[in-house]
Amino acid sequence: MSRARKQVPATDKLAILKQYLIDKVPISDLCDRHALQPSQIYYWQAQLFEHGGSVFERKPGRQVESVKDRKIASLEAAVAQRELKLATKNEVISELMEENVRAKKANGEL
């Protein structure tokens, strides 16, 4: 029979590694307290040192957000430009309609 794997949350792994590396708690005490094998703690330690540098790397999500922000600003500028163009078009149509109404009144059509 195989035993079910014990799932240890990442925060607990970090706390156990902190006790081992910083507080200098003997690994045997940690293993007894948390029902772990020493090899598991050594594996977590290796993972921490191999991938710990990613914490200090620049996050691509921030760059994506700035790209999104630039795209949104560009689209808002395009919308504002089209609204201005539409307002100008409406003014021209309004002037032409007024002129047409005046001409029809002058000719007696209205």
C-alpha positions in Angstrom: 0.0 0.0 0.0 1.2 3.5 -0.8 0.6 6.4 1.6 -1.1 9.6 0.4 1.4 12.4 -0.3 1.4 15.1 2.3 0.6 18.5 0.8 2.6 21.3 2.5 1.6 24.9 1.6 4.3 27.1 0.2 4.2 29.4 3.3 4.8 26.5 5.6 7.7 25.3 3.4 9.2 28.8 3.7 8.7 28.9 7.4 10.4 25.5 7.9 13.3 26.5 5.7 13.6 29.7 7.8 13.8 27.7 11.0 16.4 25.5 9.5 18.6 28.1 7.8 18.2 31.2 10.0 17.1 30.0 13.4 19.5 27.0 13.2 16.9 24.5 14.3 18.3 21.0 13.8 16.8 19.2 10.8 16.0 16.2 12.9 13.8 18.3 15.1 12.0 19.8 12.1 11.5 16.4 10.6 10.0 15.0 13.8 7.8 18.1 14.4 6.4 18.2 10.8 6.5 14.5 9.9 8.9 15.1 7.0 12.0 13.4 5.6 15.3 15.3 5.6 15.6 14.8 1.9 12.3 16.8 1.5 13.7 19.8 3.4 17.0 19.6 1.4 14.9 19.5 -1.8 13.0 22.6 -0.8 16.3 24.3 0.1 17.6 23.5 -3.4 14.4 24.8 -5.0 14.7 28.0 -3.0 18.2 28.7 -4.1 17.6 27.8 -7.7 14.5 29.8 -8.2 14.7 32.4 -5.5 16.2 34.9 -7.9 12.9 35.2 -9.7 11.6 37.2 -6.8 13.9 40.0 -7.7 13.3 39.9 -11.4 11.2 42.5 -13.2 7.6 41.3 -13.5 6.4 41.0 -17.1 2.9 41.8 -15.8 3.9 45.4 -15.2 5.2 45.8 -18.7 1.9 44.3 -20.0 -0.1 46.8 -18.0 1.9 49.7 -19.4 1.4 48.4 -22.9 -2.3 48.1 -22.1 -2.3 51.6 -20.7 -0.7 52.9 -23.8 -3.2 51.1 -26.0 -6.1 52.4 -24.0 -4.7 56.0 -24.2 -4.3 55.6 -28.0 -7.8 54.3 -28.4 -9.2 57.1 -26.2 -7.3 59.7 -28.3 -8.8 58.1 -31.5 -12.3 58.2 -30.0 -11.8 61.9 -29.0 -10.6 62.7 -32.6 -13.6 61.0 -34.2 -16.0 62.7 -31.8 -14.5 66.1 -32.8 -14.8 65.1 -36.5 -18.4 64.0 -35.9 -19.3 67.3 -34.1 -17.8 69.3 -37.0 -19.8 67.2 -39.5 -23.0 67.8 -37.5 -22.4 71.6 -37.5 -21.9 71.6 -41.3 -25.1 69.6 -41.8 -27.0 71.9 -39.4 -25.8 75.0 -41.3 -26.8 73.4 -44.7 -30.2 72.5 -43.4 -30.8 76.0 -42.1 -29.8 77.4 -45.4 -32.1 75.0 -47.2 -35.0 75.9 -45.0 -34.4 79.7 -45.7 -34.2 79.0 -49.4 -37.5 77.1 -49.4 -39.2 79.9 -47.4 -37.8 82.5 -49.8 -39.2 80.5 -52.8 -42.6 80.0 -51.0 -42.2 76.2 -50.7 -42.7 76.3 -47.0 
